Amino acid sequence: MKAAFFILKMSLMKEILKIFLIVVFLLCLIRCSVTDSESDYTSGTVKFQSIEGGFYGIVTDDNKYLDPLNLSKEFQINGMRILFKYIEKKEMASFHMWGTIVQITDIKELR
């Protein structure tokens, strides 16, 4: 009788573990499929800085100063509002000495 109960208990535990693993897998799958939501973006304004020969920086809406390495010509317009993603380049230094150096990974104009 004890052996049968033990086997039944182990079988039930295996089923519970299978269900748990399926739920975890589905949650991971759902989380991984959610990309490029607008909440991942930062908004800001392109500003021309006349120091050090002049360059375009970005002032974010929460007042962070960013010095982009790769702001394309089409976005180099003083006062342009943009929505963008970026990666901070903490290991780099700039002669601009204005803001955090960043690499833009995605950008679009805000209208």
N, C-alpha and C positions, 0 to 999 in steps of 0.2 A: 504494500500500500504506500509506504514512504517513497519507494523508488518511482512509482507511477506519479505521485504528487510532485516529486523533484523534477521529473521529465516534463510534466505539464508546466511547471513554474519556469523552467529553462526555455521552453518553447514560447511561452508568453513573453518572457524578457527579450528573446530574439525578435519577436514581432514588434515590440515596443521600440527596440533599438533601430529596426528597419524604418519604422515610421518617423522616428526622430531624425535619422540621417536623410530621409527623403525631404522632410521639412527644411532642414538646414541647407540642403542642396538647392531647393527651390528659392529660399530666401537669398542665397548667394547669387543665383542666376538672375533674380529680379534686380538685385542691387547692382550687379555688373552691367545690366542692360540700360540702366539709367545714366546717360551721359549727356554732356553739353547742355545741361539745364541752365537757364539764365542766372540761377543763384550761384553758379560757379564763376560767373563773370564779374569783373570790377568795372565801374563806370568812372569816367573822369574827363578832363579837358586838356587838350594839347595846348601847350604854352611855349612860345618862342622865348628863349633865354639869350640875351645878347652878350653874356660873359664868355670868355675864352673863345672868341671868334664866332659865337652863336651856335645854338643847337636847339632842337625841339625836345622838351621834357613833357611829362604828364603829371598833372595834379589830380589825384583821385578825389572822389566826393567826400571821403573821410580825411582829406587834407594830407595825404602822403605824397611825397615828391619822388617821382620815378624817372630814371635816366635810361631810356630804352636803347638797346644796342641795335635793334633792327626795325625801327619805325619806318615803314615804306613811304615813299614820296607822296602817294595819294592821301596819306593821313598827316602830312607835315603842313598843316594849316592852323595858324594861330587861332585859338578859340573853338576849334572843332570838338564837339562832344563825341566821345567814343565809348564803346563797350568792349572789353578785352580780357584775355587771360594772359597770365605771365608767370615766369619762373624767376625768382630772385637769384642773382649771381653774386653771392656773398664773397666768393673767392677772388673777385675781380676788383680792380681799382680804376678810377677815371680821373683825368686831369680837370674835368668839369667841376668836381667836388660839389655836386648838387644832386641830392637825392640818392636813392638806392638804385644800383644798376640792375636792370631786368632784361630778359629776353621775352619778347611778345610771342605767344604761341597761337593766338587767334585774336582777330580784331574786326570790329564792324562799326560803322558810323551810327550814332544815335540821332534820330530825327525827332 
